[in-house]
Amino acid sequence: QVQLVESGGGLVQAGGSLRLSCAASGSIFSFAAMGWYRQAPGKQRELVATITSGSSANYADSVRGRFTISRDNAKNTVYLQMNSLKPEDTAVYYCNLRVFGLDYWGKGTLVTVSS
């Protein structure tokens, strides 16, 4: 059973930065694609960024150039560095692990960006 635990959310002013972390249990992390998704109030969950097992990254247009996804296979952890935050980045951010055709999700961490 894979468990994902996010941390690092909080309240920040527009223009500020936060770094989210997601720690995964189990021994499959290095084989898995990881991703960050977010869901704002009243909106559908959307992809923010993904990173393959080979560390190839992909970003949503809305965050490209401001957010950076990275992974540390030795620590079973994926990160999301978020810079130049905007009020529209306010959402619950979820960590995703995808491996062998299966998806696993964390419980989410709230990011609130004040204007």
N, C-alpha and C positions, 0 to 999 in steps of 0.2 A: 504494500500500500504506500502510495506516494503522498506526502504531506508538504504543503507549501505555506510558508509563513512570511507575510509581508511586514515591513516596518519602514519608518522614515517619513510617513505622512505628517501633515500638520498645517498650521496657518502661516502664510507668508504674504508679504506685500508684493504687489505687481512689480516686476523687474527683478525679484529675488530668485533664489535657487533652493532646491531641495534635492536630496539623493534618496531614492527608494532602494530598498534591498529586499530580496526574496530568497529565503533559505529553503532548500529542498532536502527532504529525507530520502533515504534509499541509495542504491548504488548505480542508478541508471542515468544520473544527471549528465554525465559527459556525452552520452549518446543522444540526448534529447534536444529538441528545439525549444527555446524559451521565448516567452513574449510578455509584453505588458499591454493590457487593455484598460479602458476606462469607461465609466458610465456616469454621466451627469444627470441631475434630477430631471425626470420626465423625458429622458432620451435613451436610445438604445446603446448597448455596449459597443464600443468601437476599438479597433486596433490602434495602438500607439506605436509600438515598435516590436520587432522580432529579431532573434539572433539564432543562427543555426549552430549545430554542434561544432562546425568548423569556424565559428565566430564571424560569419557573414551577416551583416545587419541590414534591416529594412525599416523604413520609417513612414508614418503617415505624413502627408504633405503639410499638415497643420503644425507639426512639431519638428520637421526636418530643419537642421541647423541650430536648433535650440536644445534638443534632448539627445542624449547619448546612451545607448544600451551597451552593456558589457557583461562578461561572465568570468567567474573564477572557478574553474572545475575542481581545483584542490579544496575549495571551501563549499562546493555545491551551492553556489550563490550567483544570482543574476542581479544586476544593478540597473537603475535608470537615473542618470544624472539629468536634472531638469534645470535649465537656466532661462533667464529672461521670461519668467513665468507671467502669464496673463490671466485676468479673471476668468476667461473662457476655458482655462485649463482646470478649473475647479471640477472635481469629480472624485468618485471612488476608483482607485487604481487597483487592478487585479493582476496577479501573476498567473501565467499559464505555462504548463509543461506539456509538450506533445511528444509522444514516443510510441512506436509500434502501433500507430493508428488510434491511440487513446489520448484523451485530453484530461488534464488535472488542473484544478483551480484553487487558488488561495481564497481567503475570506475577504480580502481587500483592505486597503488603507486609504483614509480620506485625505485628500489634498484640497485645501481651501486657499484661494488666492484673492486677496482683498485689493480693491482699487484705490 
